[in-house]
């Protein structure tokens, strides 16, 4: 049996790192098992779904390296849903209801006040044919609910293990709105059946949906897929990431200069001890028929600082060939030697601009120098080796320093860094020297001597 999975976002908002977690786990699972990955837009919400947002989702997934094997739109599949609900009507598995949202809200409030579970009371099942005629003649359109069997639903979850939900504790789900549009609980099942989805990997916020969906699968004679519900990412205050999507959306992270590999690594590996996406840790994380996933069941708090740490690690590992054209677009022309010298001091690729300015100058150093530091700098720079310079130049120079300034050559490092870069940190000086050249080094020393 070929593995077939799907990622079904609603094009009513932007993707964030929580959504990406589901997308990547599905895509990696498909590729690991030689299967297929479907991007299926849940665009049955006619008022909120936007083509521009769907296009953005496709672009964001592509940026992350996810190439769907095919793309589907639920809005184009209404005939399939119509046929399925008619079949359920003929089986007596669905029923019409006419309550408004306000009426349903009042019912739930009364139940809660009586300390009763807020479960729909199945008032629609008590309506007689003449009641339906009366409602329809009054211009009311029904919404339709699926009649749950009110018994225990059981499945083996590839992440959470054995699961049991008693559907008597749930309201019969609305599957068709008054405006004729279908809800996710229903349309998703019909699509999964029609497309032959074998595994459903999604967030644990969908666990409660699984029980009624299993009943719909069985009512329509469909093969129930295997389920895996992964843990979720939340904001620091415990709110879902969707409520923070403005700052955590994929477009905003792209604008901040984050690398797609970093976002992918963080989204998949957050909460684990792994730092890289490779075959070994993917095998440990992804569920199989024989073994549960290695993903924790605990909710994980999203950390911007952790994401930035991952991004810095990715940047530090990037080879020059992978960034050459991007450096050129940033106006940086230092070549491979420059990139290797500064990359471990960059959290994002755009940080390289700062170091290019350090190399090309001028550098303004506002930090003061003691009289001893000034004396050390002048004496040391008078002993600079002749060019051409390479990374071995620093060692040749340092060999001479004790004889010039006395023991303790480390006392030269801090003032030399400050005078060359204007900063107290940065790339190794042995790498900076050949990038600057003797003339630039002497010019920077001379430029500051006038301020002493």
VMD Tcl script that draws the C-alpha trace (Angstrom):
set ca {
  {0.00 0.00 0.00}
  {1.42 3.36 -1.04}
  {1.62 5.93 1.73}
  {-0.51 8.99 0.98}
  {-0.78 11.94 3.37}
  {-2.28 15.38 3.16}
  {-1.86 18.83 4.68}
  {-5.15 20.71 4.67}
  {-4.78 24.37 5.65}
  {-7.63 26.82 5.49}
  {-6.75 29.80 3.23}
  {-8.17 32.24 5.75}
  {-4.85 33.33 7.23}
  {-1.10 32.97 6.99}
  {0.92 29.91 7.88}
  {2.84 30.05 11.16}
  {5.45 27.76 12.68}
  {2.74 25.61 14.29}
  {1.09 24.92 10.91}
  {4.49 24.25 9.40}
  {5.10 21.57 12.03}
  {2.15 19.57 10.65}
  {3.10 20.22 7.03}
  {6.68 19.09 7.52}
  {5.81 15.98 9.52}
  {3.43 14.90 6.78}
  {5.88 15.69 3.98}
  {8.80 13.99 5.71}
  {6.65 10.94 6.46}
  {5.62 10.66 2.81}
  {9.17 11.02 1.52}
  {10.58 8.62 4.11}
  {8.13 5.93 2.97}
  {8.26 6.68 -0.75}
  {4.71 8.01 -0.69}
  {2.83 11.10 -1.87}
  {1.98 14.43 -0.23}
  {-1.22 16.30 -1.09}
  {-1.77 19.97 -0.35}
  {-5.54 20.23 0.08}
  {-7.10 23.61 0.73}
  {-9.99 23.54 3.18}
  {-11.71 26.50 1.51}
  {-15.33 25.65 2.23}
  {-15.68 28.83 4.33}
  {-16.86 31.02 1.46}
  {-16.67 34.32 3.30}
  {-13.17 34.02 4.76}
  {-11.25 31.94 2.19}
  {-9.01 33.99 -0.13}
  {-7.12 32.91 -3.24}
  {-4.29 35.31 -2.36}
  {-3.79 33.55 0.97}
  {-3.76 30.16 -0.75}
  {-1.10 31.44 -3.15}
  {0.90 32.68 -0.15}
  {0.69 29.25 1.49}
  {1.96 27.56 -1.67}
  {4.83 30.05 -1.82}
  {5.68 29.58 1.87}
  {5.73 25.79 1.55}
  {7.95 26.08 -1.52}
  {10.31 28.36 0.44}
  {10.57 25.58 3.04}
  {11.36 23.05 0.32}
  {7.95 21.35 0.36}
  {6.75 20.51 -3.13}
  {3.25 18.95 -3.10}
  {2.69 16.00 -5.41}
  {-0.69 17.55 -6.15}
  {-2.93 20.40 -5.00}
  {-6.67 20.05 -4.35}
  {-9.43 22.54 -3.51}
  {-12.41 21.47 -1.44}
  {-14.54 24.23 -2.97}
  {-14.37 22.34 -6.28}
  {-15.60 19.08 -4.77}
  {-19.09 20.03 -3.58}
  {-20.80 17.44 -5.81}
  {-18.92 14.69 -3.98}
  {-20.09 16.02 -0.61}
  {-23.66 16.38 -1.88}
  {-23.73 12.72 -2.91}
  {-22.29 11.61 0.42}
  {-24.78 13.54 2.53}
  {-27.68 12.27 0.45}
  {-26.48 8.74 1.16}
  {-26.37 9.51 4.88}
  {-29.86 11.01 4.71}
  {-31.18 7.82 3.13}
  {-29.57 5.84 5.94}
  {-31.06 8.07 8.65}
  {-27.57 9.05 9.78}
  {-28.12 12.83 9.57}
  {-30.96 15.11 10.65}
  {-32.08 18.70 10.09}
  {-32.01 21.37 12.80}
  {-33.18 24.99 12.76}
  {-31.71 26.63 15.87}
  {-29.82 29.86 15.37}
  {-26.37 30.35 16.87}
  {-27.88 32.55 19.59}
  {-30.38 29.84 20.49}
  {-27.64 27.24 20.67}
  {-25.55 29.54 22.83}
  {-28.43 30.00 25.25}
  {-28.91 26.23 25.46}
  {-25.24 25.74 26.30}
  {-25.38 28.47 28.94}
  {-28.38 26.84 30.63}
  {-26.66 23.46 30.63}
  {-23.51 24.91 32.15}
  {-25.52 26.75 34.80}
  {-27.10 23.39 35.72}
  {-23.59 21.87 35.77}
  {-24.51 19.66 32.83}
  {-22.18 18.90 29.89}
  {-22.88 21.32 27.00}
  {-23.97 18.59 24.59}
  {-26.62 19.24 21.93}
  {-29.97 17.89 23.11}
  {-30.96 16.42 19.72}
  {-34.05 18.61 19.58}
  {-33.94 18.30 15.80}
  {-34.74 14.60 16.05}
  {-38.05 15.42 17.77}
  {-39.34 17.50 14.88}
  {-42.26 16.01 12.97}
  {-42.83 16.38 9.21}
  {-45.29 19.19 9.80}
  {-42.70 20.98 11.97}
  {-40.24 20.88 9.08}
  {-42.85 22.23 6.68}
  {-43.62 25.05 9.08}
  {-39.97 25.98 9.43}
  {-39.36 25.89 5.70}
  {-42.49 27.91 4.90}
  {-41.27 30.53 7.37}
  {-38.13 30.86 5.25}
  {-35.83 29.01 7.63}
  {-33.10 26.83 6.17}
  {-31.83 23.90 8.24}
  {-28.31 22.96 9.17}
  {-27.61 19.24 9.23}
  {-26.01 17.19 11.98}
  {-24.45 13.74 11.84}
  {-26.10 11.39 14.34}
  {-23.39 9.90 16.50}
  {-23.77 6.32 17.69}
  {-23.11 7.39 21.26}
  {-20.69 4.62 22.03}
  {-16.96 4.32 22.58}
  {-14.75 5.10 19.58}
  {-11.34 3.45 19.71}
  {-8.21 3.79 17.60}
  {-4.47 3.33 17.88}
  {-2.72 6.67 17.57}
  {0.83 6.40 16.24}
  {1.97 9.16 18.62}
  {-0.43 8.97 21.56}
  {-1.01 5.21 21.67}
  {-4.42 3.65 22.39}
  {-7.22 6.24 22.36}
  {-10.81 6.02 23.55}
  {-13.54 8.66 23.23}
  {-17.14 8.05 24.21}
  {-19.19 9.89 21.58}
  {-22.12 10.15 24.01}
  {-20.09 12.97 25.57}
  {-20.05 14.88 22.27}
  {-22.61 16.94 20.42}
  {-23.73 15.56 17.08}
  {-21.45 17.57 14.76}
  {-22.88 20.03 12.27}
  {-21.69 18.90 8.85}
  {-23.73 21.19 6.56}
  {-24.35 24.85 7.32}
  {-27.57 26.71 6.63}
  {-25.89 28.45 3.69}
  {-25.18 25.10 2.05}
  {-21.45 24.98 2.81}
  {-19.82 21.95 4.38}
  {-17.75 21.82 7.54}
  {-14.28 20.34 7.95}
  {-15.43 17.37 10.04}
  {-17.42 16.04 7.09}
  {-15.70 17.26 3.92}
  {-12.32 16.12 5.21}
  {-13.56 12.55 5.63}
  {-15.10 12.46 2.16}
  {-11.85 13.73 0.62}
  {-9.71 11.31 2.60}
  {-11.87 8.44 1.39}
  {-11.95 9.58 -2.22}
  {-8.21 10.31 -2.40}
  {-7.14 7.18 -0.56}
  {-5.34 8.93 2.31}
  {-3.56 6.28 4.37}
  {-2.25 8.30 7.29}
  {-3.58 11.45 8.94}
  {-0.85 13.34 10.81}
  {-2.15 16.48 12.48}
  {-2.14 18.50 15.72}
  {-3.56 17.13 18.93}
  {-6.25 19.81 18.84}
  {-7.97 17.50 16.33}
  {-8.05 14.47 18.64}
  {-11.65 15.15 19.64}
  {-12.64 15.31 15.94}
  {-11.29 11.85 15.32}
  {-14.09 9.98 17.07}
  {-16.99 11.43 14.98}
  {-14.86 11.22 11.84}
  {-14.24 7.52 12.42}
  {-18.01 7.04 12.69}
  {-18.52 8.93 9.40}
  {-15.86 6.79 7.70}
  {-17.60 3.63 8.86}
  {-21.10 4.88 8.02}
  {-20.02 5.47 4.43}
  {-18.13 2.20 4.17}
  {-14.71 3.86 3.96}
  {-11.32 2.58 5.10}
  {-10.33 4.36 8.30}
  {-6.77 5.79 7.94}
  {-4.10 5.52 10.60}
  {-3.97 8.58 12.87}
  {-1.07 10.41 14.51}
  {-1.74 13.52 16.60}
  {1.39 15.51 17.43}
  {1.85 18.02 20.21}
  {1.36 21.74 19.62}
  {3.42 24.88 19.91}
  {1.98 27.64 22.05}
  {2.92 31.23 22.83}
  {4.61 32.07 26.13}
  {1.26 33.01 27.71}
  {-0.23 29.66 26.67}
  {-2.29 31.06 23.79}
  {-2.34 29.23 20.48}
  {0.10 30.49 17.88}
  {-2.75 31.45 15.57}
  {-3.45 34.35 17.95}
  {0.13 35.56 17.48}
  {0.31 34.95 13.75}
  {1.26 38.54 12.97}
  {4.76 38.07 14.37}
  {5.11 34.33 13.89}
  {3.80 33.94 10.36}
  {6.13 32.47 7.79}
  {6.14 35.71 5.71}
  {7.16 37.70 8.80}
  {9.94 35.23 9.63}
  {11.16 35.45 6.04}
  {11.18 39.23 6.31}
  {13.29 38.95 9.47}
  {15.92 37.13 7.44}
  {15.46 33.66 8.86}
  {16.61 30.75 6.76}
  {14.02 28.19 5.59}
  {16.17 25.36 6.90}
  {16.20 26.97 10.35}
  {12.43 27.36 10.43}
  {12.06 23.75 9.29}
  {14.53 22.44 11.86}
  {12.92 24.35 14.69}
  {9.36 23.45 13.71}
  {10.12 19.72 13.60}
  {12.78 19.34 16.29}
  {11.60 21.82 18.95}
  {11.22 20.02 22.25}
  {13.85 17.41 21.36}
  {17.59 17.36 21.91}
  {18.29 17.23 18.17}
  {19.73 20.20 16.27}
  {19.79 18.89 12.70}
  {17.35 17.22 10.35}
  {18.90 13.96 9.25}
  {17.80 10.41 8.53}
  {18.55 9.15 12.02}
  {16.53 11.64 14.03}
  {13.72 11.69 11.46}
  {13.44 7.92 11.88}
  {13.17 8.46 15.63}
  {10.52 11.18 15.33}
  {8.28 9.85 12.59}
  {5.79 7.14 13.53}
  {5.71 3.80 11.75}
  {3.42 0.80 11.80}
  {5.79 -0.89 14.23}
  {6.83 1.96 16.49}
  {5.32 5.09 18.00}
  {6.70 8.49 17.19}
  {9.48 9.88 19.35}
  {7.57 13.17 19.60}
  {6.72 14.26 23.13}
  {3.08 14.58 24.15}
  {3.74 17.78 26.11}
  {2.78 21.18 24.71}
  {5.88 23.16 23.76}
  {6.27 26.92 24.24}
  {7.52 28.71 21.15}
  {10.75 30.61 21.76}
  {11.91 33.34 19.40}
  {15.39 33.21 20.94}
  {15.65 29.46 20.38}
  {14.58 29.91 16.77}
  {17.23 32.59 16.30}
  {19.83 30.26 17.84}
  {18.88 27.57 15.33}
  {19.05 30.13 12.52}
  {22.53 31.22 13.59}
  {23.65 27.59 13.60}
  {22.35 27.15 10.07}
  {24.10 30.31 8.85}
  {27.38 29.19 10.43}
  {27.21 25.94 8.44}
  {26.44 27.49 5.06}
  {29.07 27.13 2.35}
  {30.07 30.07 0.20}
  {28.56 28.57 -2.97}
  {25.14 28.54 -1.29}
  {25.24 32.23 -0.40}
  {27.41 33.81 -3.12}
  {24.56 35.31 -5.14}
  {22.78 36.51 -2.02}
  {25.93 38.23 -0.78}
  {26.24 39.96 -4.13}
  {22.65 41.18 -3.83}
  {23.55 42.63 -0.44}
  {26.43 44.54 -2.00}
  {29.06 42.35 -0.33}
  {32.02 41.47 -2.55}
  {34.51 39.90 -0.18}
  {34.36 36.46 -1.74}
  {34.82 33.11 -0.05}
  {37.67 34.25 2.18}
  {35.54 37.01 3.68}
  {32.48 34.75 4.13}
  {34.45 32.07 5.97}
  {35.95 34.72 8.23}
  {32.68 36.30 9.33}
  {29.92 33.68 9.01}
  {30.21 32.40 12.59}
  {29.52 35.98 13.76}
  {26.24 36.25 11.83}
  {22.84 35.31 13.28}
  {21.18 36.08 9.95}
  {22.74 36.39 6.53}
  {22.07 40.13 6.46}
  {24.42 40.55 9.44}
  {27.22 40.10 6.93}
  {26.67 43.69 5.78}
  {27.91 44.99 9.12}
  {31.15 43.03 8.82}
  {31.63 44.13 5.22}
  {31.46 47.72 6.43}
  {34.08 46.86 9.05}
  {36.39 45.62 6.30}
  {35.77 48.45 3.84}
  {35.74 51.16 6.52}
  {35.91 53.73 7.79}
  {35.63 52.44 11.34}
  {34.70 54.79 14.13}
  {35.95 53.62 17.48}
  {34.55 55.65 20.37}
  {36.05 53.44 23.06}
  {38.87 55.08 24.98}
  {42.39 53.69 25.20}
  {44.67 53.79 28.18}
  {48.16 55.21 27.83}
  {49.58 51.68 28.04}
  {47.25 50.46 25.28}
  {48.24 53.33 23.02}
  {51.91 52.58 23.51}
  {51.33 48.87 22.81}
  {49.37 49.58 19.63}
  {51.98 51.94 18.18}
  {54.90 49.63 18.93}
  {53.09 46.54 17.70}
  {51.94 48.13 14.45}
  {55.46 49.36 13.73}
  {56.40 45.66 13.60}
  {53.68 44.55 11.16}
  {55.03 42.04 8.62}
  {55.34 43.01 4.99}
  {52.68 41.93 2.53}
  {51.35 39.73 0.97}
  {49.28 38.68 3.98}
  {47.44 35.44 4.65}
  {46.09 33.72 7.78}
  {49.66 32.82 8.74}
  {50.53 36.53 9.00}
  {48.96 36.82 12.44}
  {51.14 34.04 13.87}
  {54.31 35.55 12.36}
  {53.40 38.90 13.90}
  {52.61 37.41 17.32}
  {55.97 35.69 17.40}
  {57.63 39.11 17.41}
  {55.31 40.82 19.90}
  {56.88 39.63 23.21}
  {60.18 41.13 22.15}
  {58.51 44.44 21.35}
  {55.96 44.99 24.15}
  {57.25 42.53 26.72}
  {55.54 39.40 28.08}
  {51.74 39.04 27.92}
  {50.89 39.46 24.26}
  {47.21 38.95 25.08}
  {47.13 42.54 26.31}
  {47.40 43.56 22.66}
  {44.28 41.68 21.51}
  {41.49 43.82 23.00}
  {42.82 47.24 21.92}
  {43.79 45.88 18.49}
  {40.27 44.53 17.94}
  {38.74 47.83 19.03}
  {40.94 49.90 16.76}
  {40.45 47.64 13.73}
  {36.71 46.98 14.05}
  {35.33 49.53 16.48}
  {33.88 46.59 18.42}
  {34.84 44.40 21.35}
  {33.89 41.19 19.56}
  {33.96 39.67 16.10}
  {35.83 37.31 13.78}
  {39.31 36.09 14.63}
  {41.93 38.73 14.02}
  {44.06 36.21 12.15}
  {41.26 36.07 9.57}
  {40.62 39.82 9.51}
  {44.20 40.90 8.92}
  {44.55 39.54 5.35}
  {41.11 40.95 4.50}
  {42.13 44.42 5.67}
  {45.70 44.51 4.44}
  {48.62 46.42 5.96}
  {47.64 49.80 4.57}
  {44.14 49.73 6.08}
  {45.47 48.58 9.46}
  {48.02 51.41 9.60}
  {45.44 53.96 8.42}
  {43.08 53.01 11.24}
  {45.82 53.30 13.80}
  {46.91 56.66 12.42}
  {43.32 57.94 12.26}
  {42.94 57.36 15.97}
  {46.35 58.67 17.00}
  {45.09 62.18 16.38}
  {42.37 61.69 19.03}
  {44.81 60.50 21.67}
}
mol new
graphics top color blue
foreach p $ca { graphics top sphere $p radius 0.5 }
foreach p [lrange $ca 0 end-1] q [lrange $ca 1 end] { graphics top cylinder $p $q radius 0.2 }
display resetview
